[in-house]
Structures are given as C-alpha cells and as structure tokens.
Amino acid sequence: MSRPPLLGAHGTLVLDGGLSNQLAAQGCDLSDELWSARLLADAPEQIEAAHTAYLRAGAQVLITASYQATFEGFARRGIGRTEASALLRRSVELARRAAAGAGAGEPPAEAAGEPAAGSPVRVAASVGPYGAMLADGSEYRGRYGRSVRELERFHRPRMEALAEAGPDVFALETVPDADEAEAMVRAAEGTGVPVWLSYTVAGERTRAGQSLAEAFAVAAGRDQVVAVGVNCCAPPDADRAVEIAAATTGKPVVVYPNSGERWDADGRRWAGGPVFEPGRAVRWEAAGARLIGGCCRVGPAGIAGIAAALRR
C-alpha cells in the first residue's frame, strides 16, 4: 500500500487528545482492564464518535483505540486470535470512517478548529508498551524484567495485525524505557509502516531512569522512525524534551502531554489539578515539534486551543 508522507507539505499537524477522557465524557464505562479497547468489541460507534469530536476540534491526526489492545489481553476475555486480529484492524477502520465522515453535516459552533481543506486526516495506529497490557500502571515505571528480544516478540504480532488495516503511521507511545523502545522499533521493521516513537518522561529522564539523550538516540539514523518525542507527561516536562529530541535525532518532534494531573494506579483515578496550556504549542513548534496534541485528560477544547494557537 502506498502511503503519503506523514508531514508532507502541511507543516505542523495537530494531533487529537485523550481518547479515554472523551469516551468517559460520552458516558462510557472504562473500568475494564482492556480500557478503551473493550469498546472495539462492545461499542465501536462510541470510538468513532470520539474521533469525530476531535476532528471537529481541529485534529488532523487520529490515534486509534488500540493502545491497550493485545492478543494476550483479549485472550483473558475469551477472545481468540482471529477475532482479536479483527478488532485490532477495526481500530484503524473506525478512525478512517470518522475521517471520511468529518465533512458531513454542519459542524457545531464551537468547532472553529476544523482542519482546513487540503490537509488530509492521518491515522496513527496506537501501540502501547508492554506495561499497558498489565493494566497496573507499570507503563509509568518500565523495567518489567523482560529482555529486548522478549518484548520484540510481544509487540510484533499486533503490529502486523494493525499494519493489515493500512494506518499512515504507528504511534509507539507512552514508552517508559529505551530498551522497550528498541524492541518496538525492531518489531515494526518489515511492516512497511513508518513509526513515531514517543516516551513518557519525568524531568529529563525516561520513567525507567535513562537520560533523554540516550533514549532518543534509539531513533537516530533509522529512516522508518519519522518523528520522536514525548507524550503522557506533565506539560512542563515536554518543554525541554522537545529540544533534546530535536538536537539528538535531527528528526521532526512529536509532543502530546497530558493535562498535568497524576494517575493514581492503585486508586485508578487522576489526582492533582490540570496545568495544560494550549499556547505552549507555539513554543514547542519553535523548538522543532511538527506533531502537537494532547494525551490523557486533554479534551476537544484543549485541541481546539492548540489548533488556534498554531494558526495565530
């Protein structure tokens, strides 16, 4: 399948925001260990509606509902490999369907951030870390006691299934550890799908404690990696990370932090207050970011704010 370049001549692209918080706002129950991936089977129309909400806010890139979708996780729910493969493909198909229908009907008044004509919507197939499958918050720690080879074997089958649906790019996201990043990039080889590599960080280190320069170096010199950066971190931590990513790799940077609230894995709730400021996007763009959006707890209003700030 021939894919257009992710960025092409369109300059900086606006990503969507947190899928889970939008689904929760739509009344969906996400208490299951499969999180939003459960809805791929039980309520796919809710996922499509969430994608549509972000398109109307100005998103030009949709990230699929496959972050926590794995063969192992589905198997625990009695879902076999054939059906699991179909659900992984469905995550891409739902985003495509939302993109195809984005221009239908009259957008709501608050949808001032709608993508401009000539800026096609891209679909990024989400590939979360091994810790996401564990559903215990360990994607914010890393170091699972698995080798790079073991992690590569874990990630490859679902990337192959997602690739069958023809996404524009893999979003290797919320990666806590440079070793897992190496495994994920290796697993993507041979799929024909470009990737962006995005770490979750604290300060100037990965969640596993490596320096960001060391972590971003995993992407250096790899043509399949079309962007590198951070997501699901506090917005202030993204400021320096964007600079380091650009300096280390010379690649376009992807950045989509969360609201600044902290996830309490034991209580399964968010703590603290939001500090997300859409205007920060201008600073990130100046430092080399070309894919900018939001992660957990950043909703359509935040994405509309980013789109407006970047239009300035």
C-alpha positions, 0 to 999 in steps of 0.5 A: 500500500502506498502511503503519503508522507506523514508531514508532507507539505502541511507543516505542523499537524495537530494531533487529537487528545485523550481518547479515554477522557472523551469516551468517559465524557460520552458516558462510557464505562472504562473500568475494564482492564482492556480500557478503551479497547473493550469498546472495539468489541462492545461499542465501536460507534462510541470510538468513532464518535470520539474521533469525530469530536476531535476532528471537529476540534481541529485534529488532523491526526487520529490515534486509534483505540488500540493502545491497550489492545493485545492478543494476550489481553483479549485472550483473558476475555475469551477472545481468540486470535482471529477475532482479536486480529479483527478488532485490532484492524477495526481500530484503524477502520473506525478512525478512517470512517470518522475521517471520511465522515468529518465533512458531513453535516454542519459542524457545531459552533464551537468547532472553529478548529476544523482542519482546513481543506487540503490537509488530509486526516492521518491515522496513527495506529496506537501501540502501547508498551508492554506495561499497558497490557498489565493494566497496573500502571507499570507503563509509568515505571518500565523495567518489567524484567523482560529482555529486548528480544522478549518484548520484540516478540510481544509487540510484533504480532499486533503490529502486523495485525494493525499494519493489515488495516493500512494506518499512515503511521504507528504511534509507539507511545507512552514508552517508559524505557529505551530498551522497550523502545528498541524492541518496538522499533525492531518489531515494526521493521518489515511492516512497511509502516513508518513509526513515531516513537514517543516516551513518557518522561519525568524531568529529563529522564525516561520513567525507567531512569535513562537520560533523554539523550540516550533514549532518543538516540534509539531513533537516530539514523533509522529512516522508518522512525519519522518523528520522536518525542514525548507524550503522557507527561506533565506539560512542563516536562515536554518543554525541554524534551522537545529540544533534546529530541530535536538536537539528538535525532535531527528528526521532526518532534512529536509532543502530546502531554497530558493535562498535568494531573497524576494517575493514581494506579492503585486508586485508578483515578487522576489526582492533582489539578490540570496545568495544560496550556494550549499556547505552549504549542507555539513554543514547542513548534519553535523548538522543532515539534511538527506533531502537537496534541494532547494525551490523557485528560486533554479534551476537544477544547484543549485541541481546539486551543492548540489548533488556534494557537498554531494558526495565530 
